[in-house]
Amino acid sequence: QVQLVESGGGLVQPGGSLRLSCAASGRTLSTYHMGWFRQAPGKEREFVAAVSKSGTRIGYGDSTKGRLTISRDNTKNTLYLQMNSLKPEDTAVYYCAATPRYYSTYPGQYDYWGQGTQVTVSS
């Protein structure tokens, strides 16, 4: 079983950038397909980005495409999310998630979740 811990969230002005990290422990990250999701108050959990075990397959949610980049470093057991050109509507708690089964953009397909990191975009 893998444990996931997100970091890197915070307060940023519109147009700014943040880099989120998700550190995995307990199991090797390379055995999991990984995803980033976010949830704003009163809204459902939303798909942000996903990457396959090997990194060869990557997908992004429609609302963040072109501004975010997901990457993974299996040697460091860490998943990343580079976020640029941030908007107030990007404000949410961001979660990383893992599944050993198959690549997916649906939160229900993920088995392991971190505790989340808050991202607030405001002037």
C-alpha positions in Angstrom: 0.0 0.0 0.0 1.3 3.4 -0.9 1.0 6.6 1.2 0.8 10.0 -0.6 1.7 13.4 0.8 1.1 16.6 -1.2 2.9 19.8 -0.8 3.5 23.1 -2.5 0.1 24.7 -2.2 -0.4 28.3 -1.1 -1.7 31.7 -1.9 -0.8 33.1 -5.3 -1.9 36.1 -7.4 -3.8 35.6 -10.6 -1.3 34.9 -13.4 1.1 33.4 -11.0 2.6 29.9 -10.8 2.9 27.1 -8.3 4.5 23.7 -8.4 2.7 20.9 -6.4 4.6 17.8 -5.3 3.2 14.4 -4.2 5.7 12.2 -2.4 5.0 8.5 -2.3 6.2 6.1 0.4 5.5 2.5 1.2 5.6 1.3 -2.4 7.5 2.2 -5.5 5.7 5.0 -7.4 6.5 3.3 -10.8 3.9 0.6 -10.0 1.0 3.1 -10.0 -0.8 5.2 -12.5 -1.1 8.7 -11.0 -3.6 11.5 -11.1 -4.2 15.0 -9.8 -7.7 16.1 -8.8 -9.1 19.2 -7.2 -12.2 20.0 -5.2 -13.6 23.5 -4.5 -16.1 24.2 -1.8 -19.6 23.0 -2.7 -18.3 21.3 -5.9 -17.6 17.7 -6.9 -14.1 16.4 -7.2 -12.7 17.4 -10.6 -10.1 15.7 -12.8 -7.0 17.8 -13.4 -4.3 15.6 -14.9 -3.2 12.0 -15.1 -0.1 10.1 -16.1 0.5 6.4 -16.7 3.0 4.3 -14.9 5.7 4.8 -17.5 4.8 8.4 -18.2 4.0 7.7 -21.8 0.3 8.5 -21.5 -0.8 11.9 -20.2 -4.2 13.6 -20.0 -5.6 16.9 -18.8 -8.9 18.2 -17.8 -10.6 20.7 -20.2 -10.5 23.6 -17.7 -6.7 23.3 -17.1 -5.4 22.1 -20.4 -2.5 24.2 -21.7 -1.7 25.8 -18.3 -0.8 22.8 -16.2 1.9 20.1 -16.7 2.0 16.8 -14.9 5.2 14.9 -14.6 6.7 12.1 -12.5 10.1 11.2 -11.3 10.0 7.5 -10.4 13.6 7.6 -9.2 12.5 10.1 -6.5 9.1 8.5 -6.0 7.5 11.9 -6.6 4.7 13.2 -8.8 4.5 16.9 -9.8 2.0 19.4 -11.1 3.4 22.6 -12.6 0.6 25.2 -12.7 1.0 28.4 -14.7 -1.3 31.3 -15.5 -3.4 30.6 -12.5 -6.9 31.9 -12.3 -9.2 32.5 -9.3 -11.3 29.6 -10.5 -8.3 27.3 -9.9 -8.8 27.8 -6.2 -9.4 24.4 -4.6 -7.9 21.7 -2.6 -5.6 19.6 -4.8 -5.2 15.9 -4.3 -2.9 13.3 -5.8 -4.1 9.8 -6.2 -2.8 6.4 -7.3 -4.1 3.2 -8.8 -2.2 0.1 -9.7 -4.8 -1.1 -12.2 -5.1 1.2 -15.2 -4.8 4.7 -16.4 -8.0 6.7 -15.7 -9.4 10.2 -15.5 -12.2 9.2 -13.1 -11.6 9.7 -9.3 -13.6 6.6 -8.5 -11.0 4.4 -10.2 -8.2 5.5 -7.9 -7.5 3.5 -4.7 -5.1 5.8 -2.8 -5.3 9.5 -2.0 -3.3 12.1 -0.3 -4.7 14.5 2.3 -4.7 17.4 -0.2 -3.0 20.8 -0.4 -4.8 24.1 -0.6 -4.3 26.4 -3.6 -5.8 29.9 -3.4 -5.6 32.2 -6.3 -6.5 35.7 -5.3 -5.2 39.3 -5.5 
